Each structure stands twice: as C-alpha cells, then as structure tokens.
Amino acid sequence: MTEYERQQKEIKKSNDAHAAFGGGILKLLFIGIPLLFAKILGFIVGLVLKMGIVGRTLTAALAAFGVFVVLIIVTSAMGINNNNGIINALLLIPSILVGVWFWVQHYHTVKQMSFAVFVDLTTLCFSICFYGTIALAITGYLLLKWPGNMAFGAGMGISLLIAVAVWLLKSRDYSSETGEETDFASVLKAAENGDPQAQLSIAGAYFDGDHVVQDKKKGLEWYQKAAQNGNPVAQYNLGILYYDGDGTPVDKKKSFEWYKKAAENGHAEAQYCIYMAYADPEPEYGISQNIPKAREWLEKSAEQGFEPAQEDLEELG
C-alpha cells in the first residue's frame, strides 16, 4: 500500500467515525431523549392516575389545560390574535369539554389499564406528537411554502389529533379485552354454579388457553362436569379426548361410553361414531360387531343432516 492510499484510508476511517458519532448524537436527540421523556411522562401520569379521586381530578384538569395550551400555540402560530377575550373563551370551551369527558367517560377505561400498558400508551402518543410535529412542520415549510410559525402550529395540531385518535382506538381495544375478561369471569361463576353450557365454555377455555393459562387437566375436569350434567357436546368431546389421549391417558372403552351417551342425547357426530364402532369395533371398546345396531345409529345421524352419515347411507342403499 502506498503512502497516499494509507492516508486516504485513514481519512475514510476518520470520516466514518465522525459520521457514526454524528449519527449517534442525532439518534440520541431525536429518538433516545424523546422516548426517555415519554417514559418518564407516562410513569408520572400513571402514578397520578392511581391516586383515586385526587388523581382523577388532577388528570382531568391537566387534560383540559393541555388542550388549552396547545390550542393557544396553534392559533398563535397560525396568526390568530388570541389576546382577544372572546377567542380565549372559545378556546376554553373544547378544553373544558375534554376535561369533563376525561372525568366522566374515558377515565373508566384508563383506570383499568395496568401501569405498564398506560406507560406504553403514553409513550406512543407522545412520540406521535413529537415526530409528527417535526415531519409535518418540515413538510408544510418546504413543500407547501407555509411560514415557519404556521407550519409548526399546523404540524402540532394535526399530530395531536392523530395521537388522540390512536389513544382512543388503543384504549377501546383494551376496553374490549377487559370486557372479554369480565365475560369470562361471569361464565366461570355460572359454571361453578352448575350451568352445563358455561362448564363447557370454561373447559374449552382451559384447553385452548383462552383468557387463562392453558391447563388441559382443568379443561378435562370441566368437560367431565358438563358431561355429567348432560351436555352432549361435552360428552362427545370427552369421547374424542379419551380416544386420542389428549389431556388424559388413552382409554377407548371410556371413549365409547361417552360417545354413546352423547349419541343417546342426540349428537349427530357421536351417533356416526357409534355407527362406525358397531360396524367395525376396536377390541378396546369391549363390544362385538352388530350391523343392525350400526345401521340404526347411521340412520339417526343421517336424519340430523350429518353429511358423512348421509353419504354412507346412500352407498349402503
């Protein structure tokens, strides 16, 4: 390598180092610090929100004050004279409405959030405001040729609206999830009180891990309770579980017994299973082949519109 090439390589390394340093500073200024501030803001607001009636009043007042300040900034940046008392009064109206709305309506959703969810949501909305204001202000100033104050004000206003919309949508999603959890709790209570349909639902929830940690042993227990209370779907499902050994050791004799109970209670698929069992029994079932009985169960299943049974019956003639 010549001396010139060595010098050029050193210059390139130096430039790369400066570029990396500059990029790191920009990331710190435009990503690290804003996100850190957002986390701190979310943490503080989250603590305040957990203070009961004091927190509720304070957060509603802060929401109203924040909206008023933003409206003042936006109108000022757009060249509107907000020293006028009438203008200020007009700006106070939406601010107060936001505070009242937060007190009456939105608080009930927010107070159900876990602290971590609230902090994350606050971080997201602050980030939208911060980066949205910068992006929209630059766009307005460079592309639309708006004056700097107007571009900044418009950018802040639009990004604030976007952040509010995101907040509402996200909190609504959380509210829906909370509602589903509440529904699960009410179904569980009904199941504990002996409702077989509720017991069936709880069994499925434990088997699938829906709203609860998956626990097939508990799921099997709830299926047994529902089946013992005469629920044909639970009886049929137990037949499947014992046949496949899902959540329990394989027990084909028990499987046949539960299939038969479900079939006797009018379950079309269980009736088809009993047909197949009598037509071609497995040794573990503890039964002998019985074609007339098989035909009888096939006809019952077909009468209920179960397609495989109808197809088999048509083939048999």
N, C-alpha and C positions, 0 to 999 in steps of 0.2 A: 504494500500500500504506500503510495506516495505521500509526501508531507501535505500536499493540497487536499488529497482525499481524506487524510486523517483530520485535517482542520474542518472540512465540510461535515464529516461525521460528528465531530464534537459540537459544531454549530447546530446540527439537526437534533442531537440529543438535548442540547440546551433549550432549543425551541420547543421540543416535545415536553420537557419538564415544565417550562413556563405555561404551555398550553394546558397541561394536566393540572397545574396549580390554579390557573385561571378558571378552568372548568370546575375544580373543587370549590373555589370561592363562590362561583355562580350557583352551584348546587346547594351550598350552604345558605346563601342569601335567598334563593327562590324556592328551595324545597325544604331543607332542614329546619331553618328558623321558623318559617310559617307553619309547618306541621307540628313543630315543638310547641309553638304558641297555641295552636289549635288544641293540642292535647292538654295543655295547662288550662286553657279556657274551658274545655269540656270537663276537666276534673273539678275546677272551681264551681262551675254551674251545676255539675252533678251533686256536689256536696250541698250547695244551697238548696237544691231541689228536694233533698232528703230531709229538710228541716221542718216538715209539716206545714202548718198554716203560715208560718213566717216565711218559709221558702216559697210557698205558693204565691203569697202576696208580693214578695220581692221579685220573683222571676216574672210575674205578670207586669209589674211596674217597669222592670228592666226591658222587657219586650216592647212595651209601649214607648219608652224613652228611646230605645234603639231605633225603632221605626221612625220616630220624630226626627232624630238626629240625621238619619240617612236621607229623609225627605228634605231637610234643610240643606244638606250638602248637595243633593241632586238638583234642587231648584236653583240654588245659588250658582252652581256650575253651569246651568243652562241659561243663566242671565235673568232669572225671575227675581224681582225685588221682594225678598222675604222679610224685610223690615216692617212691612205693612201688617198691621194687626189683623186685618181680615184674612190675609194669606196665612199667617201663623195659625189662626183659628181653624182655617180649612185643613191645614196640615195636622192639627191636633186630632181632628175627627177620626181619620183612619188609624192614627196611633192609639187612641183610646179604645177603638173597636178591637184592634189586635190584642190589647191588654185584657179586655173583657173576654174575648174569645178564648185566649190562652187560659184565663181563670176558669171559665165555665166548661169548656169543651175539651181542648187539647190536653190540658193537664192530666185528665183521667187516663189518657193513653200514655203520656210520658212517664207518669209515676209508676207504671207497671214495668217499665224497662229496667233491665239490670244496669248496674253502674257502667259496666264495660260497653254495653250497647249504646248507652247515652253518650259516652265519651267518643266512641267511634262515629256516631251520627253527627255530633257537633264538629268533629274534625273534618268530616266530609263536607259539611255545609260551609264551614269557614274556608276550606280550600277552594270550593267553588266560587265563593265571593272574591277571594284574593286573586286567584289565577284568572277568573272570568273578567274581573275588572281590568287587569293588565291587558289581556288579549283583546277585549272589546274596545278599550281606550286606544290601543295602538291601531286597531282596525279602523276606528272612526276617524282618528287623526290622519293616518297615512292614506287610506283608500277613499274615505268619504270627505276628506278635507275639512272636517269639523274643527273649530277652535279647541285648544287643549282642554280648557275647563269643561266645555260641553261634552267632549269625547270621554273625559274622565267621569263626569256625572252620569252620562248615559250608560257607560260601562258598568258603573257601580249599581245603578238602578236595575239594569237587566240581569246582572249576575245575582243580585239579591233576590229577584223574583224567581230565578232558576233554583237558587238554594232553598227558598221557601217551598217551592214545588217538590223538590227532592225530599225535603224534610217531611212534608205531608204524605207523600207516597210511601216513603220508608216506614214512617210511624204507623201508617194504615196497615202495611204488611205485617208489622209487629203486632198490631192490634188484632189482626185476623188470626195470627198464630196463637196469641193469648186466648182468643175466643175459642179456638180449637182445643186448647189445653183445658179451658173451662168446661167445654163439652165433654171431654174425656173424663174429667172428674165427676161430672153428673152421671155419665154412663157407668162409671165404676161404682158409684153409690147405688145405682139401680141394680147392678149385678150383685153387689153384696146383699141387697135386699131380696134376691131370689128371682129377678127377671131373667128368663132364659135367653131372650134376644140380646139383652145387654151383656149377659155372660158370654154369649157367642162373640160379640164385638170385642170384649176385653181379651178373650182367648186369641182372636186374630191379631189384636194389637201386640200382645206379648210375642206371638210367633214371628211377626214381621218387624218388630222393633219400632212400631208406630206410636209416637208420643211417650214411649217408655224404652228403657234398655231391653234389648231382645233377651227373652228368657223362655225357652221352649218348655222347660219343666213347668213353669207357671201357666204357660199357654195351654199345656195338656190338662192341667188341673181345672182350668176354666172350661175347656171343652167338655170334660167329664161332668162338671156341674150342669152345664147347659144340656148335655145329652141325657143326664139322669132326670132332668126336668122336662124331657120330652121334645127337645128341639131336634127336628130331623136333619137339619144341616150339620149341627154339631155331631150327631150320631154318624152321619156319613163321613165327616172329616176325621172322626176317630177311626173309622174303618180304614181310611187311607193311611193315617199315621201309624197304626199298628201293622198294616201290611208292608209299608215302606221302612219302618223302623226310624221314623223321623221324630226325634224328641223322646223316644221310648224304644226299648228293645223290640225286635220283630216278634209279633205274636199273631199268626194268621188265623188262629182259632178265634181270638178276640176280635180280629178284623172282621171275620164273617159274622160274628154275633152282632156287632154294631151296624154292619151293612144291612143285616136282616131287620133290625129294629127301625132303621131309617126307612127301609123299603115298606115295612108294615105301616109306617106313618106317612106313606105317600110320596117319598122322594124318588123321582124318576130314575136318576142315575144309579142310586142304590139298588133299585129294582133290576136294572140292567146288570149290575154286578152280581146279584143273586142268581139271575138267569145264567150268567157265564159260570158261576160256581157250581150250579147243579148240572149244567151241560158238560162241564169238563172240570171236575173238582180236583183241587190240590190235596195231597194226603194230610197236610196240616189243618185243613178245615174241619176234619172229623166228620165228614158226611160222605154219603155214597151218591153215585150218579143217579139222577132222576129226571129223565127227559120230559115227562108230563109237567112236573113242577117247573122245570126250566122254561117250558113253553108258556106256562101260566104267568110267570113273572115277566117274560119278554112282552107278552100282550099288554100287561098292565103298564109297563114302561112306554110302549108304543102309543097307547091310548092317551098318554100325557104329552105326546108330541116330541119325545126324545128321538132325534133323528137316527142315531146308530141302531136303536131298537126297531124303528120302522123299517130301516133298510134290511136288517137281519130277518125280520118277519116276512118281508116281501120275498126275500130269497128262499126262505123255507116254504113259502106258499101256503 
